[in-house]
């Protein structure tokens, strides 16, 4: 068994706030991700949308596309409408041999609104939830047939945010609906990543290794900040620079023979947190901790 290490471009350029890292080129992001030791990168806003443009960029820096974010609106759209909307990204990901698609429902999300407190995030009543789970299941089965698994991302400020939300989603959807476990978002929502791994490891196919600065989290929850204000305050950071101990998580990954991607992801202001330096911190911590758990790291 071995895992693959990737990184998200959000530390270099923030898609929700384009002014953060707006002048940073895609080439700088890919070059520094590769230099830090990673063999994969998730897609971002500055990435080409056509495989004939993206694949040469990835090859230039010896990187693989290890997934990327898809913002769904299934609470509003029909399944057929969502299938139409996903086609361009689906083709890109298939052409680039991505292992899955990180899928999240963003209708009424407050994650990008600086004026909305985290407590005002959207919620679903039972009747709507049942319809939503059915739609997600249909998309999950469709993407499974396309050999591009749906890896649902629980996310702060959205309708699937907490551990309870995530468990309910998994328990009420088809097995084709897999999970991206995000350690940072799970802790932010007062959830337990270890519990999710123990009980739903068969559904977890992708992992975001995002860390949390405990004092910023406590301030965020106490003052009910917006999600944007929370990350501008520095709530998120890379593994090894926050409060999450990954050793128990990796020990469990060893026991369940997880062999997917571990993706470092930490949206920070690049003017305050140099992306290359933090990428190296994350890579060094992961490699050391994985070694201590007896997990090998796949090399290109």
C-alpha positions in Angstrom: 0.0 0.0 0.0 1.2 3.5 -0.8 -0.5 7.0 -0.8 0.1 9.8 -3.3 0.7 13.4 -2.1 -0.9 16.3 -3.9 -1.7 20.0 -3.1 -4.4 22.4 -3.9 -3.6 25.7 -5.7 -5.8 27.7 -3.3 -2.7 28.8 -1.3 -1.3 30.5 -4.4 -4.5 32.0 -5.9 -7.9 32.1 -4.2 -10.9 31.5 -6.4 -13.4 33.0 -4.0 -11.2 36.1 -3.6 -9.3 36.6 -6.8 -7.4 39.6 -5.3 -5.6 37.1 -3.1 -2.7 35.8 -5.3 -4.2 37.5 -8.3 -0.8 38.3 -9.8 0.6 34.8 -9.2 0.9 32.8 -12.4 -0.2 29.3 -12.9 3.4 28.4 -13.8 4.7 29.6 -10.5 2.1 27.6 -8.6 2.8 24.4 -10.6 6.6 24.9 -10.3 6.6 25.5 -6.6 4.2 22.6 -5.9 6.5 20.3 -7.8 9.7 21.7 -6.1 8.0 21.2 -2.7 7.8 17.4 -3.5 4.2 16.9 -4.5 3.4 14.8 -7.5 -0.2 16.0 -7.9 -2.2 19.1 -7.9 -6.0 19.8 -7.9 -7.5 22.1 -10.5 -8.1 25.8 -9.8 -9.5 28.9 -11.4 -6.4 29.7 -13.3 -6.1 26.2 -14.8 -6.9 25.8 -18.6 -10.4 24.2 -19.1 -9.2 22.2 -22.2 -7.1 19.1 -21.8 -4.9 20.0 -24.8 -3.9 23.1 -22.9 -3.7 21.6 -19.4 -1.9 18.3 -20.0 1.3 19.9 -21.4 1.4 22.3 -18.4 1.1 19.3 -16.0 3.8 17.3 -17.8 6.1 20.3 -17.9 6.2 20.3 -14.1 5.9 16.5 -13.7 2.5 16.7 -12.0 -0.7 14.7 -12.1 -4.2 16.2 -11.9 -5.5 14.7 -8.6 -9.0 16.1 -8.7 -10.6 19.5 -8.3 -13.7 21.3 -7.1 -17.1 21.1 -8.8 -19.8 23.5 -7.4 -23.2 21.9 -7.8 -26.6 23.4 -7.6 -28.8 20.3 -7.3 -31.2 22.0 -4.8 -32.2 24.2 -7.8 -31.2 22.3 -10.9 -32.7 19.0 -12.2 -30.4 16.0 -12.5 -30.3 16.4 -16.3 -29.4 20.1 -16.0 -26.6 19.3 -13.6 -25.3 16.6 -16.0 -25.2 19.2 -18.8 -23.4 21.6 -16.6 -20.7 19.1 -15.5 -19.7 18.0 -19.0 -16.8 20.3 -19.7 -15.2 19.5 -16.4 -15.9 15.9 -16.7 -14.2 15.7 -20.1 -11.2 17.6 -18.7 -10.9 15.3 -15.7 -11.3 12.1 -17.8 -8.7 13.3 -20.3 -6.3 14.1 -17.4 -6.9 10.8 -15.6 -8.2 12.4 -12.5 -9.1 9.8 -9.8 -12.3 11.5 -8.9 -14.3 14.8 -8.8 -14.6 16.8 -5.6 -18.3 17.6 -5.6 -20.1 20.0 -3.3 -23.6 21.6 -3.2 -23.2 25.4 -3.2 -26.7 26.7 -3.6 -27.3 29.4 -1.0 -23.8 28.8 0.3 -22.4 31.7 2.5 -18.8 30.6 2.1 -17.9 33.6 -0.1 -20.1 36.3 1.5 -18.2 38.4 4.0 -21.5 39.8 5.4 -23.0 36.5 6.5 -22.1 34.8 9.7 -21.4 31.1 9.7 -24.5 30.4 11.8 -26.6 31.6 8.9 -25.5 28.8 6.6 -28.3 27.0 4.6 -30.2 24.0 6.0 -32.7 21.6 4.6 -36.0 20.4 5.9 -36.7 16.6 5.7 -38.7 16.7 2.5 -36.2 18.7 0.7 -33.3 16.6 2.0 -34.9 13.4 0.7 -35.2 14.9 -2.8 -31.6 16.2 -2.6 -30.3 12.8 -1.6 -32.1 11.2 -4.5 -30.6 13.7 -6.9 -27.1 13.2 -5.5 -27.5 9.5 -5.9 -28.4 9.9 -9.5 -25.4 12.0 -10.2 -23.2 9.6 -8.3 -24.4 6.7 -10.4 -23.9 8.7 -13.6 -20.4 9.7 -12.7 -19.6 6.1 -11.6 -20.7 5.0 -15.0 -18.4 7.6 -16.5 -15.5 6.2 -14.4 -15.1 9.5 -12.6 -16.3 8.9 -9.0 -18.2 11.6 -7.1 -16.2 12.5 -4.0 -18.6 14.7 -1.9 -16.9 17.5 0.0 -18.6 18.6 3.3 -17.8 22.3 3.5 -18.3 25.2 6.0 -21.0 27.6 5.0 -22.9 25.0 2.9 -25.9 22.7 3.3 -23.6 19.7 4.1 -21.3 21.1 6.7 -21.3 19.1 9.9 -20.4 15.5 10.8 -24.1 14.9 11.3 -24.9 16.4 7.9 -22.2 14.2 6.3 -23.3 11.0 8.0 -26.9 11.6 7.0 -25.8 12.2 3.4 -23.9 8.9 3.2 -26.6 6.9 5.0 -29.3 8.1 2.5 -27.5 8.0 -0.8 -26.4 5.3 -3.2 -22.9 3.7 -2.6 -21.7 5.5 -5.7 -21.7 8.7 -3.7 -18.2 8.7 -2.2 -16.6 11.2 0.2 -13.8 13.7 0.3 -12.8 13.8 3.9 -11.5 17.3 4.8 -9.8 17.2 8.2 -9.9 21.0 8.5 -13.5 21.5 7.6 -14.6 18.6 9.8 -12.8 20.1 12.9 -14.1 23.6 12.1 -17.6 22.1 12.2 -16.8 20.5 15.5 -16.7 17.0 13.9 -14.4 14.0 14.3 -12.4 12.9 11.3 -11.3 9.7 13.0 -14.9 8.8 13.7 -15.8 9.3 10.0 -12.8 7.2 8.9 -13.7 4.4 11.3 -17.3 4.2 10.3 -17.3 5.2 6.6 -13.8 4.2 5.3 -15.4 2.3 2.4 -16.9 5.5 1.1 -13.8 7.7 1.6 -11.8 7.9 -1.6 -10.1 11.3 -1.3 -8.6 13.2 1.7 -7.9 16.9 2.1 -5.2 17.4 4.7 -6.1 20.9 6.0 -5.0 22.0 9.5 -6.5 24.5 11.9 -5.1 27.2 14.1 -6.9 26.5 17.3 -7.0 30.1 18.7 -8.4 31.4 15.4 -11.1 28.7 15.4 -12.1 29.6 19.0 -12.3 33.2 18.1 -14.4 32.4 14.9 -16.9 30.3 16.8 -17.1 32.7 19.7 -17.7 35.8 17.5 -19.6 33.9 14.8 -17.4 35.3 12.0 -18.1 34.8 8.4 -16.2 32.0 6.6 -14.2 34.6 4.6 -13.2 36.5 7.8 -12.2 33.2 9.4 -9.7 32.3 6.8 -8.5 35.9 6.5 -7.8 35.7 10.2 -5.7 32.6 9.5 -8.1 29.8 10.6 -6.6 27.4 8.1 -3.0 26.3 7.6 -1.0 23.3 6.4 -0.5 20.1 8.4 2.3 20.5 10.8 1.4 24.2 11.5 -1.9 23.7 13.3 -3.5 21.7 16.1 -4.5 18.5 14.3 -2.4 15.4 15.1 -2.4 13.3 11.9 -0.6 10.3 13.4 -3.8 8.6 14.6 -5.5 9.4 11.3 -2.5 7.9 9.4 -2.4 4.9 11.7 -6.0 4.2 10.8 -5.3 4.7 7.1 -2.6 2.1 7.4 -5.1 -0.3 9.0 -7.7 0.2 6.2 -5.1 0.0 3.4 -6.0 3.5 2.1 -4.1 4.0 -1.2 -5.6 7.2 -2.6 -4.5 10.8 -2.6 -3.7 13.0 0.4 -4.0 16.6 -0.7 -2.6 19.5 1.3 -5.1 22.4 1.2 -5.0 25.6 3.2 -6.6 28.8 1.9 -4.5 31.6 3.3 -3.5 35.1 2.3 -0.4 34.5 0.2 0.9 37.9 1.3 1.0 36.7 4.9 1.7 33.0 4.3 4.2 32.3 1.5 2.7 29.4 -0.5 6.0 27.8 -1.3 7.3 27.8 2.2 4.0 26.5 3.6 3.9 23.8 0.9 7.3 22.6 2.1 6.1 22.6 5.7 3.1 20.5 4.8 5.1 18.1 2.6 7.7 17.6 5.3 5.2 16.9 8.0 3.2 14.5 5.9 6.2 12.5 4.8 7.6 12.2 8.4 4.2 11.3 9.9 3.3 8.8 7.2 6.7 7.1 7.7 6.1 6.8 11.4 2.7 5.1 10.6 4.4 2.7 8.2 2.8 4.1 5.1 4.8 4.3 1.8 4.6 7.3 -0.4 4.1 6.7 -4.2 6.7 8.5 -6.4 6.2 9.4 -10.1 
